[in-house]
Amino acid sequence: MTVFLPVRYGVLGAANIARSLIHGLAGSGYATVAAIASRSADKAAAFAAEMGIPRFHGSYEALLADPEIDAIYNPLPNDLHAEWTIKAAAAGKHVLCEKPFSVGVAEARAMFDAGRQYGVHVVEAYPYMSQPQTLRVRALLAEGAIGKVQLVTAAFGFRLVTPDGAAVGNPANIRLDPARAGGGLLDAGTYAMSFVRLAMGRRPIRAMATAKWTQSGVDQTVAATIEFDGGAIAQITCSMATAMHRHAVVIGDGGVIETGYSNHAPESGKLSLRIKRGVPGTVPFETEELPGGDGFRAEGESFARMIRLGASEWNGATEAESLDTAGALHAILASARQDGAWVTI
């Protein structure tokens, strides 16, 4: 383990997902969560006390001005990601921004530009990308283990609404609010699209999609086809009205990889993938078991290493991957609203 001064994270807002990063980094030698901010001082104080965070601030601005904070974790509602990531960068803070990185590619470009302008690192957070399971997928693809990728399918879904689009539980859930960039595509679909971009290793050029909508007006279930440079094709599905599921298949001209592209390891502590190295149907799949752990810890520590040791330490989404994912998500939603017309990315 390389020794360096642990990175001190400050968390914008008291979102439930913030608990995942805080729990994940507990006991880490690379990073610690040093402060939390909310628009309400009382809410910030209560959250800090609950989570064992040393300090709290009653405004986002106060957190950005805190000289004892090195980096900001931004899990705010989707429509606030760009605004507060740019403000954090302007305050000289590195930013780990929760997915979806932005609402559209123009926002994403502005966020990365702000990082360059103010000399800080800005990245998109995907816990699964820092897991050994996904790092192994990257390595296999880089070495040509399945040849040139031709097809990728990725699916992710869970149950937040009924099949007819009514809320299950809290109807005020932010993912059901069209005014806050809610919907299944910018939640589960972000994971699926980001994996497709990772597996393809090149930019998408156009997309077409169909969707079913919730009673509140956000996309509930989406199925999309995405075309890439060179003729490769991908398909993603995502839903907020199904049993929990998460899986992906990468198909090359010389083999196949299957993965759950998981955020976290199961209780066994192991994650696995299956690989078929060969073309004929008679070639068997091999199962590879890999160590796994808390994905939020893995990404939080990787970003800390990036801050202290350099950009090569980051094992998550690249700028190009985040920009292409943002562009593809925008095109997919636009297509769904245009009765499945092809939309250029």
C-alpha positions in Angstrom: 0.0 0.0 0.0 1.4 3.4 -1.0 1.4 5.8 1.9 0.1 9.3 1.4 -2.0 11.8 3.3 -5.6 10.5 3.1 -7.9 12.5 0.8 -10.6 14.4 2.8 -14.0 14.2 1.1 -16.9 16.5 1.6 -20.3 15.3 0.6 -22.8 17.6 -1.0 -26.3 16.9 0.3 -27.7 14.1 2.5 -28.9 11.8 -0.2 -29.3 8.1 0.7 -26.6 7.1 -1.8 -24.1 9.3 0.2 -24.4 6.7 2.9 -22.9 4.1 0.5 -19.7 6.1 0.0 -19.5 6.9 3.7 -19.9 3.3 4.8 -17.5 2.2 2.0 -14.7 4.5 3.1 -15.0 3.7 6.8 -11.5 2.6 7.9 -9.8 3.4 4.6 -6.2 4.4 4.7 -6.6 6.3 1.4 -9.6 8.6 2.1 -12.1 9.7 4.7 -15.4 11.6 4.7 -14.6 14.7 6.7 -17.7 16.9 6.3 -21.3 16.9 5.0 -23.3 19.8 3.8 -27.1 20.4 3.4 -29.2 23.4 2.7 -30.5 22.9 6.2 -28.0 23.1 9.1 -30.3 20.9 11.2 -30.5 18.3 8.6 -26.7 18.4 8.1 -26.1 18.1 11.8 -28.5 15.1 12.1 -26.9 13.4 9.1 -23.4 14.0 10.4 -24.3 12.6 13.8 -26.0 9.5 12.3 -23.0 8.7 10.0 -20.2 9.7 12.4 -18.9 12.6 10.2 -16.8 15.1 12.1 -18.1 18.3 10.7 -21.2 19.7 8.9 -22.2 22.8 7.0 -25.6 24.4 6.6 -24.9 25.3 3.0 -23.2 23.9 -0.1 -21.2 27.1 -0.4 -19.7 26.7 3.1 -18.5 23.2 2.3 -16.8 24.4 -0.9 -15.1 27.1 1.1 -13.9 24.6 3.8 -10.0 24.6 3.6 -9.9 21.1 5.2 -11.7 19.5 2.3 -9.7 18.1 -0.7 -12.5 16.6 -2.8 -16.2 16.8 -3.2 -18.5 13.8 -3.7 -21.6 15.1 -5.6 -24.7 12.9 -5.2 -27.2 15.7 -5.7 -30.2 15.3 -7.9 -29.4 14.8 -11.5 -30.3 18.3 -12.6 -27.8 19.8 -10.1 -24.8 17.7 -11.0 -23.3 20.2 -13.5 -23.9 23.3 -11.5 -22.3 22.1 -8.3 -19.5 20.2 -9.9 -18.5 23.3 -11.8 -18.8 25.4 -8.6 -16.7 22.8 -6.7 -14.0 22.9 -9.3 -13.9 26.7 -9.2 -13.4 26.4 -5.5 -10.3 24.3 -6.1 -11.9 21.0 -5.1 -11.5 17.7 -7.0 -15.0 16.2 -7.8 -16.3 12.6 -7.8 -19.7 13.2 -9.4 -22.4 10.5 -9.1 -23.9 9.1 -12.3 -25.5 10.3 -14.5 -22.6 12.7 -14.9 -24.8 15.3 -16.5 -28.1 15.9 -18.3 -26.7 16.0 -21.9 -23.3 16.3 -23.4 -23.0 20.1 -23.3 -23.2 20.0 -19.5 -20.6 17.2 -19.4 -18.2 19.1 -21.6 -18.6 22.2 -19.3 -17.8 20.1 -16.2 -14.7 18.6 -17.7 -13.6 22.0 -19.0 -14.0 23.4 -15.5 -11.7 20.8 -14.1 -9.0 21.7 -16.6 -9.6 25.4 -16.0 -9.1 25.2 -12.3 -6.5 22.4 -12.2 -8.6 19.7 -10.5 -9.7 16.2 -11.4 -13.3 15.7 -12.3 -14.7 12.2 -12.8 -17.9 10.3 -13.0 -18.7 7.7 -10.3 -19.5 4.1 -11.2 -18.7 1.6 -8.4 -18.8 -1.3 -10.8 -15.9 0.1 -12.9 -13.5 -0.1 -10.0 -14.3 -3.7 -9.2 -11.8 -6.4 -10.2 -14.6 -8.0 -12.2 -14.8 -5.1 -14.6 -11.1 -4.4 -14.6 -10.7 -8.0 -15.8 -13.3 -7.4 -18.6 -11.2 -4.4 -19.7 -8.0 -6.4 -19.7 -9.6 -9.3 -21.6 -10.9 -6.9 -24.3 -7.6 -5.1 -24.5 -5.7 -8.3 -25.1 -8.2 -9.4 -27.8 -9.4 -12.4 -25.9 -12.7 -12.5 -27.9 -11.6 -10.7 -31.0 -13.2 -7.5 -32.2 -16.4 -6.7 -30.4 -19.5 -6.9 -32.6 -22.4 -7.0 -30.2 -23.1 -5.9 -26.6 -26.2 -6.3 -24.6 -26.7 -4.8 -21.1 -29.7 -4.8 -18.8 -30.4 -3.3 -15.4 -33.7 -3.0 -13.6 -35.4 -2.9 -10.3 -38.9 -2.2 -8.9 -39.9 1.4 -8.1 -43.2 1.5 -9.9 -45.9 -1.0 -10.8 -46.3 -2.2 -14.4 -49.0 0.5 -15.0 -46.6 3.2 -13.8 -47.9 3.9 -10.3 -45.3 4.5 -7.5 -44.4 1.7 -5.2 -43.8 3.4 -1.8 -43.0 7.1 -1.8 -44.6 8.9 -4.8 -42.2 11.9 -4.1 -39.1 9.8 -5.0 -36.9 12.1 -7.0 -36.5 9.4 -9.7 -40.2 9.9 -10.5 -39.9 13.7 -10.9 -39.6 14.8 -14.6 -38.5 18.3 -13.4 -35.4 16.8 -11.7 -34.3 14.7 -14.7 -35.8 11.5 -13.2 -36.6 8.3 -15.0 -35.2 4.8 -15.4 -32.8 5.7 -18.2 -30.8 8.3 -16.2 -30.7 5.8 -13.3 -30.4 2.1 -14.3 -29.9 2.9 -17.9 -26.8 5.0 -17.2 -25.1 1.8 -15.9 -26.1 -0.2 -18.9 -25.0 2.4 -21.4 -21.7 3.1 -19.7 -20.9 -0.6 -19.8 -21.8 -0.8 -23.5 -19.4 2.1 -24.2 -16.7 0.5 -22.0 -17.0 -2.8 -23.9 -17.2 -1.2 -27.4 -14.1 1.0 -26.8 -15.3 3.5 -29.3 -17.9 6.2 -29.7 -21.6 5.6 -30.6 -23.0 7.3 -33.7 -26.8 7.0 -33.5 -29.6 5.4 -31.4 -33.2 4.4 -31.6 -35.5 3.5 -28.6 -38.9 2.8 -27.3 -40.2 3.5 -23.8 -43.1 3.1 -21.4 -43.8 6.0 -19.1 -44.8 6.3 -15.5 -47.9 8.0 -14.3 -45.7 10.9 -13.2 -44.3 11.3 -16.7 -40.8 9.9 -16.6 -39.5 6.9 -18.5 -40.3 3.7 -16.7 -38.9 1.1 -19.1 -36.6 1.7 -22.1 -35.2 -0.6 -24.8 -32.6 0.9 -27.1 -30.4 0.0 -30.1 -27.1 1.9 -30.4 -24.9 1.8 -33.5 -21.1 2.4 -33.2 -18.4 3.4 -35.6 -17.4 0.4 -37.7 -20.9 -1.1 -37.7 -20.9 -2.7 -34.3 -24.4 -2.7 -32.6 -25.5 -2.7 -28.9 -28.8 -3.0 -27.1 -29.7 -1.9 -23.6 -32.8 -2.3 -21.5 -33.6 -0.7 -18.2 -36.6 -0.5 -16.1 -38.1 0.7 -12.8 -40.9 -1.9 -12.9 -39.2 -5.2 -12.8 -37.5 -7.7 -10.4 -33.9 -6.7 -9.7 -31.7 -7.8 -12.6 -28.3 -6.8 -13.9 -26.3 -8.6 -16.6 -24.3 -8.0 -19.8 -23.0 -10.0 -22.7 -20.0 -8.9 -24.9 -19.8 -10.8 -28.2 -16.8 -10.6 -30.4 -15.9 -12.3 -33.7 -13.7 -14.7 -31.7 -15.6 -15.3 -28.4 -18.0 -14.1 -25.7 -17.8 -12.6 -22.2 -20.7 -12.6 -19.7 -20.7 -10.5 -16.6 -23.0 -9.0 -13.9 -20.9 -5.8 -13.9 -21.6 -5.6 -10.2 -21.3 -2.7 -7.8 -20.7 -5.0 -4.9 -19.5 -8.5 -4.2 -21.9 -11.0 -2.6 -21.3 -12.4 0.9 -18.9 -14.9 -0.5 -16.6 -12.1 -1.4 -16.2 -13.3 -4.9 -17.4 -11.9 -8.3 -17.2 -13.9 -11.4 -17.4 -13.7 -15.2 -17.7 -16.3 -17.9 -15.6 -16.3 -21.0 -15.7 -18.4 -24.2 -12.5 -18.2 -26.2 -13.5 -19.4 -29.6 -16.1 -19.4 -32.4 -17.8 -22.8 -32.6 -20.7 -23.7 -30.3 -18.7 -26.6 -29.0 -16.2 -24.3 -27.3 -17.1 -24.3 -23.6 -17.4 -21.3 -21.3 -14.8 -20.9 -18.6 -15.7 -19.2 -15.3 -13.2 -16.8 -13.7 -13.6 -15.9 -10.0 -12.3 -12.6 -8.9 -12.0 -10.9 -5.5 -14.7 -8.3 -4.9 -15.7 -5.8 -2.2 -17.5 -2.6 -1.7 -17.6 -0.8 -5.0 -18.0 2.6 -3.4 -14.8 2.1 -1.4 -13.0 0.9 -4.5 -13.9 4.0 -6.5 -13.4 6.4 -3.6 -9.9 5.0 -3.0 -9.0 5.0 -6.7 -10.0 8.7 -7.0 -7.9 9.4 -3.9 -4.9 7.8 -5.5 -5.6 9.8 -8.6 -5.5 13.0 -6.6 -2.4 12.2 -4.7 -0.4 10.1 -7.2 -1.7 11.0 -10.7 -4.3 10.4 -13.4 -3.0 6.9 -14.1 -4.3 5.7 -10.7 -8.0 6.2 -11.8 -9.6 3.0 -12.9 -13.1 4.4 -13.5 -14.8 6.1 -16.5 -12.5 8.1 -18.8 -13.6 11.5 -20.0 -14.4 10.1 -23.5 -16.5 7.3 -22.0 -18.5 9.8 -19.9 -19.0 12.2 -22.8 -20.1 9.4 -25.1 -22.4 7.9 -22.5 -24.0 11.3 -21.9 -24.6 11.8 -25.6 -26.0 8.4 -26.1 -28.5 8.7 -23.2 -29.7 12.0 -24.6 -30.2 10.5 -28.0 -32.0 7.4 -26.6 -34.5 9.5 -24.7 -35.0 11.8 -27.7 -35.7 8.8 -29.9 -38.2 7.4 -27.4 -40.0 10.6 -27.5 -40.0 10.6 -31.3 -41.6 7.1 -31.7 -38.3 5.3 -32.2 -36.8 7.5 -34.9 -33.0 7.2 -35.3 -31.2 10.1 -33.5 -27.6 11.0 -34.3 -25.3 11.2 -31.3 
